[in-house]
């Protein structure tokens, strides 16, 4: 009788297996699947084959219909499309981690102590640090000088990049070694907008702004390839832990493009990378030759142009003078004629143009240039990166020029410490105006601008929806009328990000036929009055499990 029962059970299982339809690679079930499609449909199970989503449905429906090589019981966890960081800098982040991390320093002295500790361990011949923000320091809000830096490091060259990446503090040793002041002053048109700060007696303070940093960057030594690769793997896992499956890498030099290509080819990088090329000669030749370029998880069809600097270092190009520096308006970092030349090139070869624009004057210039191209190609999807400060009188131009805006909500909550001091109360109307931009453009691409800000997308959500720091400051929120909804914030990290990279047919939602790029989160993504983090349990990119918490 015992053997008869076992035989019947085996026969039943075999019959059930035979009754199932096609074989698939993976079934995820017992889940709460947020498709993020137009109807915001939810399902309990999904079948996946060859990296694509085959079908979504109820638990029994999918389990009865498909035979899978692997089944994952999600334990009623929340499943979302993989998140995309719409504006980040992978290699800058890796290099920052290999240098001195100056994020969060609360004084000049703390910065010096971190550099001393780093140098005692690494003994670099050229010290590179990044992440300092003088607005956090006890000493006050003014940009620092290199007096103390010189006294502590009189012999080794030191370059310390400010948190926004638009200025750096260097010691006198590096000023002399690089001959940077003479180089920039000899060719001001080559280093447009770049300049140096000086003491009243005419001696340099060590502060270098925007394009004047180029000669310093050119002489910085490269980190060893093994160190860089190891660091990038760690960064990738950090991104996966937050459910980030893709990055729009905002500004790849030809050198960095080749590094990314190699990492994609050898499997180091699993992330979906949408590459924005810097318009150097080699990159322009690459685009001319290859056109729209796709290799595995790397997709290149855009150029990144730097229109101006940042407000923190007073480099953003404003229509009116800075409130805290009489007669100073900031500056363009790329001449208008050059912006137009690159725009013509992009239009000719079918590439997207993505331009860094922070000041209201720079944004106005771009609205006009973009508007001309939009008339000829209504689906060009050219992007304005940051769109931080817009004259309210120019919002009609933004709407009519056809641009997509790519914004970073944590910039608003970081900058609130000094934005009013730099620009005054009146210019806050139109600043960090994400709700208004969304109403005018119909979509928002959302990112972090890491390593300028943290990679954590839940900080972004908190800033976007509550307009507060993670410490819940200010209590009433910074410009709270410009908060956006959680749903719109998530769209900015999923379907709108995909739309801004011409990838809406494969990414951005969980739908049949699209890539199975999905994340099982520990908790639902919800709006909260105070900051709370969330983490991924398991991450799939095109059906491949790339991250899991054991």
Steps between C-alpha positions, in 0.01 A plus 500: 500500500789731592665444162168549318447837674853615408449395139170686480659814649787484250254447215295799617806725509608381156153564360495848653840569347384379161186711523706816541571701187833634384813481706646819641818585683349654810172551679471748784184447700332584830598858424348847487608609154472873428509519120517883487309479172241761401230324702738428789388136489616259767555125471606208716735316265717544193652256250838584345685346205813606310520815707151615404171514685271235352186545706364652819202367687349351809700250705314188390473617140876534453599197709254276316589630156881499507774255582807689621864413556484711815219613726534787745244537776515874572330462836256782419787742450463801269622476140570811291668581170872554548574859595714720277718782626439758230823692561812357659875474453631147549870557443502826696351307791760225470787747489355692793496182707864436414593852610427685823130497588420849629120467512348627820809680632381754756815713500815576305695325775296182462577508128872530575484213751333272244767582242780432749347166598454403135854599403652312794337184364537544123807723460380644169729716289196708400217533754148528360197556720136585438174582672572800724230761549597815686137576587524217756812639664529681831712762324209632296367498146782662300719295269826406676860589427797265486700657786453210743523245219839642401633487854407133544586378147781722371659244268238264349242638252145503641170554313173502695182512292195672647181296541342643183799414282519857369790630707806369678750610762864431418821569687776730377715200413244392240444855376871529423543146367202528264561857384120507482449873546733587214350226281141617547579870471687438175193342335184636667280395208606138554411512868182710476360588840798355681666730748693525825429674828758741640584671827482878518875512439462315170636163610289191419287347776528153348134495390452403135157530335345293216698472174819629660516160673563320169882522507496358853277209398723433200804446722330289768647148504272209417420255777616139443255306282451226760413753769258680269328177393469374857352831607251499213377155598433632848313801360290272282400291801417819691267604218345154482434507874272800439325336205682711242547301179602778263695825490498783250873575515514874448825586328739233374833613361643280225733347760213419735281370218766240422520396866122457514504304172763264639308444823184424304683260269667305782187488715623730777209738442155343500319831547313643204714796396364784288815687405513874438825578319702813557550674164874446469639430153539126554145459631356699210689279256368193685141623470544595135633153420271284715180700514266375770717250687372202696713224649345269760393729785673813366297743290653819357309757298552834675748776574539685829585870483586719798316828461608671820627440851325462836340748739710385796821623335310788332562356155139451389421764235225730630306782337552721804805532723556270797344638816820441696752618238439837339553510124543124465262305274675164470602378156445265211751217483428426134460790253159539337647441154656174623172389657331564165774311314456196722122528464533496121731197520259311727206580275690385192603159639180435699650541846335649803647817655504523879620832638593593856308821572470641850473878465188671364700665222644167382158337507356783288776458240428127478124544470564700182761265351295190583183661369652539154594131483162393642320663208687267265472185714214486753634171648859612561472469883791734568558546869583781737701361786418665835273786378555645846421867465250619241362850460122457552452705182680224307280205594295547182823466301590184690162351415520590132863396438423128542777431751495229761624608843734281704500609865656394829267575793767467769671805349209709627528377857880521498511847345236647731778580748634775275280539189313802635826667601641453149191598303252673732140415588348629177696260278378201700184530289604277212782331692498121556150525351443131436121508520478794262746341257302175508177685426666673205698206357273208586787286630805524726815292490622460858848420627750581773809645326714264709767544628387860552212350700444155651401214269206414728174547299295511819673822599392626158141393562499672840640822352262496204182428694569676832762759395698424816840362591527156658511686834157645407625853451349748443186405690269661245706375206714702259275657235234238589267618225738330253471153657397220265301185573653162580347359182662767284831453680495126429409563137801730481719207604330245276290567190591868457869418543459232234322749274788744547740232375288367210456173689131508586434189292727285717527670841302706748198278566431133565310401187494208261777519241721734701828411664461319830686776682324486832568533871354319798502757781476427869218753540257696288625836378274748674509867589588558863501820707852417620788334319521121505717288276400197298716232345486244224478132582562369148584677174462374143630667186360352178411188695845452653521499877773755571443560871336322789506519877563150625 
